[in-house]
Amino acid sequence: MSRGRVLVAMSGGVDSSVAAWLLQREGYECLGATMRLAPNEDDRPGERTCCSVDDVADAREACWRLGIRHYVFDYTGQFAHDVIDPFVAAYEAGETPNPCVWCNRRLKFGALLDRALELGCDWLATGHYARVEKTGAERNDDAAPGSSDPTYRLLKGIDATKDQSYFLYGLTQARLAHVLFPLGGLVKATQVRRIAEEAGLAVAHKRDSEGICFVPDGDHQRFIEERTGRETPDGDILDTEGNVLGRHHGALRYTLGQRKGLGVASTRPLYVCDVDVRANTVTLGDDQLLMHRELVARDWSWIAGEPPAPGTFAATAKVRYHQPDQPCHVTPLSDGTVRIAFDAPQRAITPGQAVVTYQGPRLLGGGTISLVGKA
């Protein structure tokens, strides 16, 4: 007897293929779906991206081997509107955006989950390394005493090197009720690839996609120039006193904390401390200028729908994907933003990036960094 019907998001990689195989073995009726996010002419053979023509073929082959139906859904228009256009606008406003967060919220667990329900599926499953836990199941309670306890909790994946909960803070209780993460309790290097081999999946040793899927070469400035039809002008590279140290060939090529490729000779290490897109300047300085204790984040989303405790509470947070959790205190503000004060200064907190908060393995919520305070 089937345990229910699942639409599995099939990217053509090993993770989603193993997710489908595991669910099928557990008795679920599975359908495979690949999201088409870019037109064919945007594919660049040989580059490590996702959602390419080759990836669609790999997903189809995996579904054929598993004996499940495979769909390809075209979301190119919505992807451009909800992910690419905001990405360009953020860079042009002087921020460094995180488009993977938008894609997960608006496409994978937005449009695709809606499509799954329309097809009569009970769940959408993906190959993300994260876990969903329903309240009342046997568990360790890592929340602070008196904290709210939602129906569904989003937890880190067991594999600390692959945990992807950072990108999933936009999921709501209504969405989590229809989400499955079959890989959340597995380790990729020692378990997931072995399962793929044993299942005879051709993608068992396929390389992981890296970076931003629609900017596979990492050249954000080139992509934005091609997208907008406007060349980024040259400008001044300054020191913290406003003295001109050299010229840059586009401020969008620089990120906070960058040390290499600055194009400036110096007797001491210099780092990018500020990128002012409006003034078209890049400012270099000492590493200590990058250290800050506080930030304010906008567009905040709580997994439970509300903060876990009234007022200020202790938690951990991270301001980039691979950063270890950092102790902090979190204060929800009356305008819907959230202030985070770290116990120790953090390096290169970058406006536009995501900040995510946790208590133990439980993800509390996250938002977009808008303001950064001094150490």
Secondary structure, 3 states (H helix, E strand, C coil): CCCCEEEEECCCCHHHHHHHHHHHHCCCEEEEEEEECCCHHHCCCCCCCCCCHHHHHHHHHHHHHHCCCEEEEECHHHHHHHHHHHHHHHHHCCCCCCHHHHHHHHHHHHHHHHHHHHCCCCEEECCCCEEEEECCCCCCCCCCCCCCCCCEEEEECCCCCCCCHHHHCCCCHHHHCCEECCCCCCCHHHHHHHHHHHCCCCCCCCCCCCCCCCCCCCCHHHHHHHHHCCCCCCEEEECCCCCEEEEECCHHHCCCCCCCCCCCCCCCCCEEEEEECCCCEEEEECHHHHEEEEEEEEEEEECCCCCCCCCCEEEEEECCCCCCCEEEEEEECCCCCEEEEEEEEEECCCCCCEEEEEECCEEEEEEEEEEECCC
